């Protein structure tokens, strides 16, 4: 099968939920000449970085300026967390997205929580999304809502099922330096990671190779136990390791315990082949070494 050559990027992109990863993506798109805007709950509390932010939150109708942005955006990416009814941002903006004359591509940042625990087994684009926990089932519902919009419009869509993200401002080095690192151990637990800059590059690649029903599992090359990553960061930065605690210890909160309850490995070869993409940081070691510089 021959790989399609990359096409032109949309001239305007709207990011729903312009948070940490969205800002990194916006910087990458702007460097390529794309005009980027986003939504946040409160633009007044957002960083002063020159990015245009529109307010968007439940209980308030979308402002005319945001509706105008949607009418001109060639691509819309959503990183808003789901709720019990799916994607709250999509519910607010669905009429505008349905009628936008410029829209050609929609993307949704999902999670590998859509897969149940594999006890260290592998998942890829062909694996069954069999989540039973609320976090995963809500993600699946939001995915289906975005895919339904794209199908009804006859435009391209991309769902990105992501592992744990790290990068500037969110990483084990910073947690260790601030005394916030948790040395939680569950024997046999492994999972993949993805540097936030690699997330930005894979989204851009998907925009350039638009598919009717794109499904991608971008990740690094080394599913690893979290204590190995923490130990490497501690050695790299000259920090002491925090005391170890078992993942089912009562001192570990329920949210963190649920995170450690699922062990799976990501096979991202299908994503890489489809998008001619490879991570700049193939393991946590390259990523952490870059961060400490």
C-alpha positions as CSV (number, residue, x, y, z in Angstrom):
1,X,0.0,0.0,0.0
2,X,1.4,3.3,-1.0
3,X,1.4,6.2,1.5
4,X,-0.3,9.4,0.4
5,X,2.0,12.5,0.3
6,X,1.2,15.1,3.0
7,X,-1.2,17.8,2.0
8,X,-1.5,21.4,2.9
9,X,-2.4,22.3,6.5
10,X,-5.6,24.2,7.1
11,X,-5.0,28.0,7.3
12,X,-7.0,28.3,10.5
13,X,-7.3,25.8,13.4
14,X,-9.5,26.1,16.5
15,X,-8.5,24.1,19.6
16,X,-11.3,23.5,22.1
17,X,-9.8,23.3,25.5
18,X,-6.5,25.3,25.0
19,X,-4.6,23.9,27.9
20,X,-1.0,22.6,28.3
21,X,-0.9,20.3,25.3
22,X,-3.0,22.6,23.2
23,X,-0.5,25.4,23.7
24,X,2.3,23.2,22.5
25,X,0.3,22.3,19.4
26,X,-0.6,25.9,18.8
27,X,3.1,26.9,18.9
28,X,3.9,24.2,16.3
29,X,1.1,25.2,14.0
30,X,1.9,28.9,14.2
31,X,5.5,28.1,13.3
32,X,4.1,26.6,10.1
33,X,2.1,29.7,9.3
34,X,-1.3,28.5,10.6
35,X,-3.6,30.9,12.4
36,X,-4.6,29.3,15.8
37,X,-7.3,30.2,18.3
38,X,-8.7,28.3,21.2
39,X,-11.3,28.1,24.0
40,X,-10.9,28.2,27.7
41,X,-13.3,28.7,30.6
42,X,-11.9,32.0,31.6
43,X,-9.6,33.9,29.2
44,X,-8.7,36.4,31.9
45,X,-6.8,33.8,33.8
46,X,-5.0,32.3,30.8
47,X,-1.3,32.9,30.0
48,X,-0.4,36.1,28.2
49,X,1.2,34.4,25.2
50,X,-0.6,36.1,22.3
51,X,-2.9,33.3,21.5
52,X,-6.5,34.2,20.9
53,X,-8.8,32.6,23.5
54,X,-12.6,32.5,23.5
55,X,-14.7,31.7,26.6
56,X,-16.6,28.5,26.5
57,X,-18.3,26.9,29.5
58,X,-21.6,25.2,30.4
59,X,-24.5,27.5,31.2
60,X,-23.4,30.2,28.8
61,X,-24.2,30.5,25.1
62,X,-21.2,30.6,22.8
63,X,-20.1,34.2,22.0
64,X,-20.6,35.6,18.5
65,X,-16.8,35.8,18.1
66,X,-16.4,32.1,18.8
67,X,-19.2,31.2,16.4
68,X,-17.4,33.3,13.7
69,X,-14.2,31.5,14.5
70,X,-15.9,28.2,13.9
71,X,-17.3,29.4,10.6
72,X,-13.7,30.1,9.4
73,X,-11.8,27.2,10.9
74,X,-10.7,24.5,8.5
75,X,-9.9,22.2,11.4
76,X,-11.2,21.8,15.0
77,X,-9.4,19.8,17.6
78,X,-11.0,19.0,21.0
79,X,-9.1,18.2,24.2
80,X,-11.9,18.9,26.6
81,X,-12.5,16.0,29.1
82,X,-15.7,14.1,28.7
83,X,-18.6,13.8,31.1
84,X,-21.4,11.2,31.5
85,X,-23.1,12.5,28.3
86,X,-20.0,12.6,26.1
87,X,-18.2,15.8,25.0
88,X,-19.6,18.9,26.7
89,X,-17.8,21.3,24.2
90,X,-19.4,19.5,21.3
91,X,-22.9,19.8,22.8
92,X,-22.5,23.5,23.1
93,X,-21.1,24.0,19.6
94,X,-22.8,21.3,17.6
95,X,-25.1,23.6,15.6
96,X,-22.2,25.9,14.6
97,X,-20.0,22.9,13.7
98,X,-22.7,21.4,11.6
99,X,-23.2,24.5,9.5
100,X,-19.5,25.7,9.3
101,X,-18.7,26.3,5.6
102,X,-14.9,26.0,6.1
103,X,-14.7,22.9,8.3
104,X,-12.9,20.0,6.7
105,X,-11.3,18.1,9.6
106,X,-12.1,17.4,13.3
107,X,-9.9,15.7,15.8
108,X,-10.4,14.4,19.4
109,X,-7.8,13.7,22.0
110,X,-8.9,10.5,23.7
111,X,-7.1,8.1,26.0
112,X,-6.0,4.4,26.1
113,X,-8.5,4.2,29.1
114,X,-10.9,3.0,26.3
115,X,-9.2,-0.4,26.6
116,X,-9.7,-2.5,29.7
117,X,-6.7,-3.8,31.6
118,X,-4.5,-6.1,29.5
119,X,-2.2,-7.3,32.3
120,X,0.8,-6.0,30.3
121,X,-0.5,-7.2,27.0
122,X,-0.4,-5.2,23.7
123,X,-3.0,-3.0,22.1
124,X,-3.1,-1.4,18.7
125,X,-5.6,0.2,16.3
126,X,-7.3,-3.1,15.8
127,X,-7.8,-3.9,19.5
128,X,-11.3,-3.9,20.9
129,X,-12.2,-0.9,22.9
130,X,-13.7,-2.7,25.9
131,X,-13.6,-0.3,28.8
132,X,-15.9,-0.8,31.6
133,X,-14.8,2.0,33.9
134,X,-16.5,5.4,33.6
135,X,-13.3,7.2,32.4
136,X,-13.0,4.9,29.4
137,X,-16.7,4.6,28.5
138,X,-17.1,8.4,28.6
139,X,-14.1,8.7,26.2
140,X,-15.7,6.2,23.9
141,X,-19.0,8.1,23.9
142,X,-17.2,11.4,23.1
143,X,-15.2,9.7,20.3
144,X,-18.4,8.4,18.7
145,X,-20.0,11.9,18.9
146,X,-17.2,13.5,17.0
147,X,-17.1,10.7,14.5
148,X,-20.8,11.0,13.9
149,X,-20.4,14.7,13.2
150,X,-17.7,14.1,10.7
151,X,-19.7,11.4,9.0
152,X,-22.8,13.6,8.8
153,X,-20.7,16.4,7.3
154,X,-18.7,14.1,5.0
155,X,-15.4,15.4,6.4
156,X,-12.2,13.9,7.8
157,X,-11.8,12.9,11.4
158,X,-9.0,11.7,13.7
159,X,-9.2,10.1,17.2
160,X,-6.0,10.0,19.1
161,X,-5.9,7.4,21.9
162,X,-3.1,8.7,24.1
163,X,-0.9,7.3,26.9
164,X,0.4,9.4,29.7
165,X,1.8,12.7,28.5
166,X,4.9,14.5,29.8
167,X,7.1,17.4,28.8
168,X,8.0,20.9,30.0
169,X,6.1,21.7,33.1
170,X,4.9,18.2,33.7
171,X,7.5,15.6,34.3
172,X,9.2,13.4,36.9
173,X,12.2,15.8,37.2
174,X,9.9,18.7,38.2
175,X,7.9,16.5,40.6
176,X,11.1,15.3,42.3
177,X,12.5,18.9,42.6
178,X,9.2,20.1,44.2
179,X,8.8,17.1,46.5
180,X,5.6,16.0,44.8
181,X,6.9,12.7,43.3
182,X,5.1,9.5,44.3
183,X,7.0,6.3,44.3
184,X,4.1,3.9,43.8
185,X,4.9,0.3,43.0
186,X,2.6,-2.3,41.4
187,X,4.6,-5.4,40.4
188,X,4.3,-6.1,36.7
189,X,2.8,-2.7,35.8
190,X,4.1,-1.1,32.6
191,X,2.7,1.6,30.3
192,X,3.8,3.8,27.5
193,X,4.4,7.6,27.5
194,X,4.4,10.4,24.9
195,X,6.3,13.6,25.0
196,X,3.9,16.6,24.4
197,X,6.0,17.8,21.5
198,X,5.5,14.4,19.9
199,X,1.8,14.7,20.4
200,X,1.9,18.0,18.6
201,X,3.8,16.5,15.7
202,X,1.5,13.5,15.3
203,X,-1.6,15.8,15.2
204,X,0.0,17.9,12.6
205,X,0.8,14.8,10.5
206,X,-2.8,13.7,10.8
207,X,-4.1,17.0,9.6
208,X,-1.8,16.7,6.6
209,X,-2.9,13.2,5.8
210,X,-6.6,13.5,6.5
211,X,-8.6,10.3,6.6
212,X,-12.4,9.7,6.8
213,X,-12.1,7.8,10.0
214,X,-8.5,8.1,11.4
215,X,-7.7,6.3,14.6
216,X,-4.2,6.7,16.0
217,X,-2.3,5.3,19.0
218,X,0.9,7.4,19.1
219,X,3.4,6.4,21.8
220,X,7.0,6.1,22.6
221,X,9.0,2.8,22.1
222,X,9.4,1.6,25.6
223,X,6.5,0.6,27.9
224,X,8.1,0.8,31.3
225,X,7.3,0.6,35.0
226,X,6.8,4.0,36.6
227,X,9.4,3.4,39.2
228,X,12.0,2.9,36.5
229,X,11.2,6.3,35.1
230,X,11.3,7.9,38.5
231,X,14.6,6.3,39.3
232,X,16.2,7.5,36.0
233,X,14.9,11.0,36.7
234,X,16.3,11.0,40.2
235,X,19.7,9.8,39.0
236,X,19.7,12.4,36.2
237,X,18.8,15.3,38.4
238,X,20.6,14.2,41.6
239,X,17.4,13.8,43.6
240,X,16.7,11.3,46.3
241,X,14.0,8.7,45.6
242,X,10.9,9.0,47.6
243,X,10.0,6.0,49.8
244,X,8.2,3.3,48.0
245,X,4.5,2.6,48.6
246,X,2.4,-0.3,47.3
247,X,-0.3,0.7,44.8
248,X,-3.0,-0.8,47.0
249,X,-1.8,0.9,50.2
250,X,-4.6,2.8,51.9
251,X,-2.4,5.9,51.7
252,X,-2.8,5.9,47.9
253,X,-5.9,7.7,46.9
254,X,-8.6,6.1,44.7
255,X,-7.8,8.2,41.6
256,X,-4.2,7.2,41.6
257,X,-5.1,3.6,42.5
258,X,-7.4,3.4,39.4
259,X,-4.5,4.7,37.3
260,X,-2.2,2.0,38.5
261,X,-4.8,-0.7,38.1
262,X,-4.4,-0.9,34.3
263,X,-1.3,-2.3,32.6
264,X,-1.0,-2.3,28.8
265,X,1.6,-1.9,26.1
266,X,1.0,0.2,23.0
267,X,2.0,-1.0,19.5
268,X,2.1,2.3,17.5
269,X,3.5,0.8,14.3
270,X,0.2,1.3,12.5
271,X,0.0,4.9,13.5
272,X,3.6,5.5,12.4
273,X,3.1,3.8,9.0
274,X,-0.2,5.6,8.3
275,X,1.2,9.1,9.1
276,X,4.9,8.7,8.2
277,X,5.5,9.7,11.8
278,X,8.1,8.8,14.5
279,X,8.5,10.2,17.9
280,X,11.4,12.6,18.4
281,X,11.7,11.2,21.9
282,X,11.6,7.4,21.5
283,X,11.9,6.6,25.2
284,X,11.6,8.5,28.5
285,X,15.4,8.7,28.7
286,X,15.7,11.0,25.7
287,X,12.7,13.0,26.8
288,X,14.1,13.5,30.3
289,X,17.6,14.3,29.1
290,X,16.2,17.0,26.9
291,X,14.1,18.4,29.7
292,X,17.0,18.7,32.1
293,X,18.9,20.7,29.6
